[in-house]
Amino acid sequence: MEPTAKRAGLTREKVLRAALALTDRDGIEKLSMRRLGTELGVEAMTLYHYVPNKSALLDGLVELVVSAVRTGEDAARADWTGRLRDLADSLRTELLRHPGVIPLVATRPVGTAAALRAVEATGAALVAAGFTPVVALRIVNAVATLVIGHCLAEAATTPGHPEPPAAALDLADFPTLAAATAAGLGTPADHDARFTLALDALLTGLATTRP
């Protein structure tokens, strides 16, 4: 390890957390090894002692966010639908806490041991409830896909295009949309209600597939 890295007190986790903070502040499109090195006070080449390349850095960001998800194993959750609801609520919380990482979670498969623990714990709970391993993992994927898609619509921006959306349309010719907007469509409370509605519908449907 280079003396500069020792003086900076760097570790893989410190590098990843600095990258996450940079992404939270400036967006994923501004994340580069050079900028991250500047944030940490080291040359970009020093970072390769901790992450071998940019791809590994991005995987590490996914790991940080996903590994923070709780799966209900420490709660009094005997029912498998409750475990899935815990997983969905916790994943949504973590994604909304780091909206710049949402596109990464949506497009990069979970590929580290730390990130896979939440998947394994939830899948094992579903197997204990009577599902086969392959169906259990399909269910976990279905719930995660719902959460990620909802968060993309709720909070994510297009990487490289942080400009605000175009001005709202005149809804005079769309009375249903106008009434819904007047009733709070698109507000934070509405996002919560939409998420709960979709999750309830998914879990109700999944319950019919249990052996």
C-alpha positions in Angstrom: 0.0 0.0 0.0 1.3 3.5 -0.8 2.4 5.8 2.0 -0.2 8.3 0.8 -3.0 5.8 1.4 -1.6 5.0 4.8 -1.5 8.7 5.8 -5.1 9.2 4.5 -6.3 6.2 6.6 -8.0 4.7 3.6 -10.0 1.5 3.7 -12.3 0.0 1.1 -15.3 1.1 3.2 -14.0 4.6 3.5 -13.5 4.9 -0.2 -17.0 3.5 -0.9 -18.7 5.8 1.6 -16.9 8.8 0.1 -18.1 7.8 -3.3 -21.6 7.5 -1.9 -21.5 10.9 -0.4 -20.2 12.4 -3.6 -23.0 10.7 -5.5 -25.6 11.9 -3.1 -24.3 15.5 -3.4 -23.5 15.8 -7.1 -25.1 12.8 -8.9 -23.8 9.5 -10.2 -22.8 11.2 -13.5 -20.2 13.3 -11.7 -18.5 10.3 -10.0 -15.1 9.6 -11.3 -11.9 8.1 -9.8 -10.2 11.5 -10.2 -12.9 13.4 -8.4 -13.1 10.8 -5.7 -9.4 11.0 -5.2 -9.7 14.7 -4.8 -12.4 14.3 -2.2 -10.2 11.9 -0.2 -7.0 13.9 -0.7 -5.1 11.3 -2.7 -4.2 10.6 -6.3 -6.8 8.6 -8.3 -4.3 5.8 -8.8 -4.2 5.3 -5.0 -7.9 4.2 -5.1 -7.1 1.2 -7.2 -5.6 -0.4 -4.1 -9.2 -0.6 -2.7 -11.4 -0.9 -5.9 -9.8 -2.5 -9.0 -11.8 -0.4 -11.4 -14.8 1.9 -11.9 -17.1 -1.0 -12.3 -16.1 -2.4 -8.9 -16.7 1.0 -7.4 -20.2 1.1 -8.8 -20.8 -2.4 -7.5 -19.6 -1.2 -4.1 -22.2 1.6 -4.1 -24.9 -1.0 -4.7 -23.5 -3.1 -1.9 -23.6 -0.2 0.6 -27.2 0.6 -0.1 -28.5 -3.0 -0.4 -26.6 -4.3 2.6 -28.3 -1.6 4.8 -31.7 -3.1 4.0 -33.2 -5.0 6.9 -35.2 -8.1 6.2 -37.2 -8.6 9.3 -35.1 -11.4 10.8 -34.7 -9.5 14.0 -38.4 -8.6 14.3 -41.3 -10.7 15.4 -42.2 -11.8 11.9 -43.4 -15.3 11.6 -45.4 -14.6 8.4 -43.6 -14.6 5.1 -45.7 -11.7 3.7 -44.6 -9.6 6.7 -41.0 -10.4 5.9 -41.5 -9.3 2.3 -43.2 -6.1 3.4 -40.3 -5.4 5.7 -37.9 -6.0 2.9 -39.9 -3.7 0.5 -40.3 -0.9 3.0 -36.6 -1.0 4.0 -35.3 -1.1 0.5 -37.5 1.8 -0.5 -36.2 3.8 2.5 -32.6 3.2 1.6 -33.1 4.0 -2.1 -34.9 7.2 -1.4 -32.1 8.1 1.0 -29.6 7.8 -1.9 -31.6 8.6 -5.1 -28.4 9.0 -7.2 -27.8 5.2 -6.7 -31.2 4.1 -7.8 -30.2 3.8 -11.5 -27.3 1.6 -10.4 -29.5 -0.7 -8.3 -31.9 -0.9 -11.2 -29.3 -1.9 -13.8 -26.5 -3.7 -11.9 -27.1 -7.1 -10.4 -26.3 -7.7 -6.7 -22.8 -9.2 -6.9 -21.1 -9.0 -3.5 -21.5 -11.2 -0.4 -22.6 -8.3 1.8 -25.3 -7.3 -0.6 -26.5 -10.9 -1.1 -27.3 -11.4 2.6 -30.7 -9.6 2.4 -31.6 -11.7 -0.6 -30.5 -15.0 1.1 -32.3 -14.2 4.4 -35.6 -13.4 2.7 -35.3 -16.4 0.3 -34.6 -18.7 3.2 -37.7 -17.4 5.0 -39.8 -18.1 1.9 -38.4 -21.6 1.6 -39.3 -22.2 5.3 -42.8 -21.1 4.4 -43.1 -23.8 1.7 -41.8 -22.3 -1.5 -39.2 -24.0 -3.6 -35.8 -22.1 -3.7 -36.3 -21.0 -7.3 -39.8 -19.7 -6.6 -38.6 -18.0 -3.5 -36.0 -16.1 -5.4 -38.5 -15.2 -8.1 -40.7 -13.7 -5.4 -37.8 -11.7 -3.9 -37.0 -10.4 -7.4 -40.6 -9.4 -8.0 -40.8 -7.4 -4.8 -37.4 -5.8 -5.4 -38.4 -4.9 -9.0 -41.6 -3.3 -7.8 -39.7 -1.2 -5.2 -36.9 -0.1 -7.6 -39.3 0.8 -10.3 -41.4 2.8 -7.9 -38.4 4.6 -6.6 -37.1 5.4 -10.1 -40.4 7.1 -10.8 -40.6 8.8 -7.4 -37.1 10.2 -6.9 -34.5 9.3 -9.6 -33.3 11.6 -12.3 -31.8 10.8 -15.7 -28.0 10.5 -15.3 -26.3 13.4 -17.1 -29.6 15.4 -17.3 -30.4 16.9 -13.9 -32.5 19.7 -15.3 -36.0 19.9 -13.9 -39.0 18.5 -15.9 -40.9 20.7 -18.3 -43.7 22.9 -17.0 -47.0 21.2 -16.1 -49.6 20.8 -18.8 -52.9 22.6 -18.8 -55.3 19.9 -17.6 -58.5 21.6 -18.7 -59.1 18.8 -21.2 -58.3 16.1 -18.7 -60.9 16.3 -15.9 -60.0 13.1 -14.3 -56.3 14.0 -14.1 -57.2 17.5 -12.9 -59.4 16.1 -10.1 -56.7 13.7 -9.0 -54.1 16.4 -9.1 -56.3 18.7 -7.0 -56.7 15.8 -4.5 -52.9 15.5 -4.0 -51.7 13.3 -6.9 -47.9 13.4 -7.0 -47.4 14.6 -3.5 -45.2 12.7 -1.0 -48.3 11.3 0.7 -49.6 10.1 -2.7 -46.3 8.4 -3.5 -46.6 6.5 -0.2 -50.2 5.6 -1.0 -49.3 4.4 -4.5 -46.5 2.3 -3.1 -48.7 0.7 -0.5 -51.4 -0.1 -3.0 -49.0 -1.7 -5.4 -47.3 -3.7 -2.7 -50.6 -4.9 -1.2 -51.7 -6.0 -4.7 -48.4 -7.9 -5.3 -48.4 -9.7 -1.9 -52.1 -10.6 -2.3 -51.3 -12.2 -5.7 -48.2 -13.9 -4.5 -50.2 -15.5 -1.6 -52.2 -17.5 -4.2 -49.0 -19.2 -5.4 -48.0 -20.6 -2.1 -48.0 -24.5 -2.2 
